[in-house]
Amino acid sequence: MAPATKASPCEPTLSCYKAVAEPLPGNVTLKDIMETLPKEVFEKSYRKAAFSVLTTFVFTALGLYLVHLSPWYLLPFAWIFAGTAACGLFVLGHDCGHRSLVPSVFINDIIGTLTLTLLVYPYHPWRIQHNHHHANTNRLHIDNAWQPTDPEAYKNQPWPVRAALRLVKGPLWFIGSIGHLAMEHFDLSVYSKEQQPGVRQSYYACAIFAATVFPLLYKFFGVTGLLKYYVVPWLVFHFWMSTFTLVHHTLPHIPFLDDKEWSPIASRLTFTVHADYPFWVEFLCHDINVHIPHHFSTSIPSYNLKMAHRSMKANWGKYMHEAAFGWELMYDIATKCHLFHKESYYQTFAAFWAAATD
């Protein structure tokens, strides 16, 4: 039996928090939740998957075409559209990494390798690391997604590292996924001998893509074209990657817990956030914001997440966190969720230094 989750030390009052989860009773089991979900949410469909793939490639191509046509004063809007559509490529690869897009593991891996390679994201390294995150969501020092920084580790870092942490954990949260990509997914030594052939395959795919596409863009469009058609939309994609990843599990009232208190059931249901985004973002990004059912079971395809969420909300809604994306939400996270604190969950950089100098 899992331990009951404890109540939040703070009661959020901001309008961006649509629902705050009650503590989950210790007698709730994964089977209890599973039995309330319709069987249809687990069904994989080649037809629905094909529509998702077609949608993403059509709108990504449309976005780049708009970038090509737009005068300078409309370019920012075209870049935002193209980069958001490109985020759909990642979500498709995300489904494939969980082998949930289609029934075939082989086809999942083919589509996943293709879609992530277009973003210079190595598919198999990401798949392995991401599954570790799902098995240890909000588990202190073990979850490899967006951990709060340990106060003592932060204090002992040289000042340039501390300055970088203050930016990435604060106003520059939107570049966090670039650092995560660079530090987590390109180190062959962290993978087992059995995993390394697939990891190398992903590295080769990314290298071939970069060595082919980037020189061609430079040849025909120069440095400006490389920035215009790839780098800037890629940065917009990472804005969404950073934002989605951060919001999914990081709010001032959601804890990271050590092994004694951590529960795999609570981590799936009450340490995960459903956030509402503008319709066009949700459409282009295949409802990745509908995140609670995805963490409950990674075998639910993205095209069934809304159905699963409606069921979970009807049966378990009082244990679920819901928020609305916007500057109020991001400001609250970026100004409060800095360093780990056992009692209050998070401590700001300013509060840490104030306490250290008392």
N, C-alpha and C positions, 0 to 999 in steps of 0.2 A: 504494500500500500504506500502510495506516495505521500510525502508530507504536505500539509495544507500550506498554501501560499499565504504570506503575511500581508497585512494591509499596507498601503502606501503611506510613507511618512508625510506626504504632502497631498493636498486636495486641489487639483488643477481647477482654476476658475476661468481660464481664457476661453473665448468662444470657439477657438479652433479645435477644442477637445469635445467631440460630440458624445462620447461615452467613455467612462473610466471603469475598468474591470473591478468587480468584487473579488476578494480572495477566493481561490478555488478550494473547495473542501478536499480533504485528504482521501476520501473514499471514492472519488471519481476515477474511473479507469479508462484506458484507451478504448477498450471494448464498449464501454458505455457510450462514448461519443461516436464510435464507428457505427454502432447499431442504429443511430438516428440519421445517418446519411443515406440518401437514395443511392441505389446501386448504379444508377445512370451516370453519376458524377465520375466514376472510375472507368467508364467506357472510352476507349481510344478509337478515333475515327479517322480514316484516311481522307475522307471528304472534308471534314472540318479542318484537319491539318493542312490539306492542300489549299483551302481558302485562306488560312492564316499565312502560309508561305507566300501565296500569290499577292495577298494584300500588302505584305511587307515589301516585297521586291518592287511592286508597282509604285507604292507611295515613296519608297526610297529613291527610285529612279525619277519620279515626278519632282521630288524635292531637289535633286541635283539639277534637273532641267530648269527649275525655277531659279536656282542659284545662277545658272548660266545666263538666263534671260534678264534677271533683275538689274535695274540701275542701282547705283551705290546706295541710295537712300532706302531701298527695299531689301537690300542684301541681308540685314540682320533678321528679318522675318523669314526669308527663304532659308537661311542657315538654321534657324530654330526649327522650322518644319522638317528640313532634311535630317538634322541630327536626331530629332525625336523619332522620325520614321526609322532611322538607322538603329535606334534603341530596340525596335521590334526585332531586328536581326539577333540581338543578344537574347531577347526573351525566347525566341524560337530555339536558339542554341541551349538556353537554360532548360527548356522542356526536354530537349534531346539528351542533355546531360543526366537528367533523371529518368531517361528512357520512357517518357510519358507522352511524347508528341504523337507517335504511331506505335502499333504493336511490335514492329520489327526493331530489334536492337541494332542490326546492321544499318538500316535506313536512318534510324535516329543518329547514329554516329556519323554517317555521311552528311546529313543535313547540318548537324551540330558543328562538324569540322568546317563546312563551307561557310556557314553564317558567322561563326566566331572569327574565322581566319580573315574575313573581309574587314573586321575591326582590329586586326592584329592582336587577337586574343587567343592564346593557345587552348584548344578545346579540352583535351584530356587532363592537363594540369588543373585547369579551372574545375572540371567535373569532379576530380578527386578531392580537391580542397573544399569545394562547395558542399559536398556530401558530408564532410567532417563538420562543417558549420551546422548542418541540419541535425546531426547527431548530438551536438553540444551547444545548442542555441542559448545565448546569455549565460553560459557557464564560465565563470571567472577564470582567466588565464588559459582557457582551453579553446573557447570559441574563437575562430580565426577571421571573423567578419569585422565588426566595428567595436572593439573593446574599449572601455574607459581606460585612461592612462593611470598606471599605478603612481600614487603621489611620491613615494620615495625614489622610484625609478626616474620620474620626471625631475626631481630635485637634483639627482646626481648626474644628469645629462649636461654636456657642455652647452653654453648659452646659445649657439646657433641651432642646436637640436630643440632646445626649449622654445626658441622663437618660432621654429617651424611648426612645432606641436600647437602652439597658441593660435597659429593661423589656420592649420588644417582642422583643428578641433573647434574652431570659431568661425570667423567671417569667410574663410576660404574652404569651407566644408566641401564645396563642389569639385575640388581637385583630388579629394581623398581616394577615389577609385583608381586614379592614375598611379598614385604611389603604391596602392594595394596590388595592382597589376604588376608593377615592376618588382616589388619585393617578394611577392608570394608565389608567382607563377613561372618564373624563369630560373629557378634553382633546381637543377636536375638531381642534386644530391639528396633532396628531401623525399624522393620517391623510391619505392622498393624496386628490386630487380624485375619483378613481374610487371610493375607499372611503367617502367622506363621505356619499353618499345613504343607504347602508345603516346607517351609524353614526347619522345623524340619525333614521332610522326607529326605531332601538332607543331613542334618547333620548326620542322622542315616546311610545313605548309605555310606558316606565318612568314618565314624567311623567303620562300619562293614568291609569295604574294608581294611582299615589300620590295624585293629585288626586281620585280617586274613592273608593278603599277607605279611606284614612286618615280623611277627614272622616266617612264613614259609620260607621266604628268609633267615632269620637269622639262622634258624634251619639247612637248607641244605647247605648254602653257607657262613654262618658267616657274620660278619660286612663287610668284604671286598665284599662279594657277594651282600649285601644290597646296598652298595655304587655303585658297578659296574653295577648291573642290573636295579636299580631303581633311586637312588639319582642323579647320574651324567646325565643320559638321561633326568631326570626331570629338572635339572638345564639348560640343553640345550634348552628344551622346554620353560623355562622362559626367556632365552636369546631372543628367537624369540617373545615371548609375549610382553616383555618390548620394544623391538625394533619396532615391528609393531605398538603397541599402541602409542609410542612416535612419530614416523615418521608420523602417520596418521594425526595428528593435531598440530604438534609442529615444526615450522620452524621459523627462525629469522624474516621473513616477513609475518607471519600469526598471527593475533591478537587474544587476548581474550578481549571481550567487555562487558561493563556493560549493564544493562537493557535498558538504553536510546538509545544505539547505536546498540545493538545486533539484528540480524535479523534471523528468522528461515530458510529463503530461502538461505541467504548468508552462514549460518553455514553448510548447506548441500552441497552447490556447491563450494564455494570459501574458506572455512576454513578447507577443507578436502583435503588430498593429495593422488594422485596416484603415487606409487613408483614401479619401476621395480626392481625385484630381479632375481637372477639366475633361469633358467627354472626349475631346480629340486626342488628348494625351493617353487616356485609358484605351481608346480604340487602337491607336498606333502602337502602343506598348503591350497589347494583348492582355490587359487586366492584371499586370504584375502587381499592381497596388492591392488587389484582392488577395491578401497574403496569409491570412489566418488558415484557411483550408489548405493552402499549399504547404504550410508548415505542419499541419496535422497529418497530411499524407502527400508525399511528393509524387505519388502515382496519379494524382488528379491532373489531367491536362489543363493548360491555361484556358482553353475554350469551354471548360466546364466549371471554372472557379466561381463564377457568379451564382450558378445553381447551387454549388456546395455552400457558398457563403450564406445564401438565403436560408438554407436548412440549418446551418450552425447558429445563425442569429436567432432563429425561431426557438431553438432548443437550449442554446447555451449563451445567449446574448448578454446576460448580465456578467459573464466572466470574460468579455471581449473588449479590447480597447479600439476605439474608433476616433479618427481625427480628420480634419479637413486641411489639405495642403494649401499653403499660402505663406506670406511673409511673416504673419504672426506666429505660425507654427515654427518656421525655420529660425526666426529670431529667438524664440524661447529655447529651442534646442542648442543653438549656436552660442548662447550666452550663459547656459546653465550646465550643459552636459560635458564637463571637461575631465575631471579627475574622479577616480573611484572613491566613494565614501560609504562605509558599511551601514551607517545608520540612515543617512539622508539619500543614499544611492549615488548621488553626484555632489561634487564640490567644485566651485569655480576656481580658476587660477588665482584670482584676486583674493578669495577667501583663504586659499591654501597659504599664500605668502603672508597674509595678515596674521594667521594663526602661527606661522613659523617664526615670525618676528616678535610675538608677544613675550 
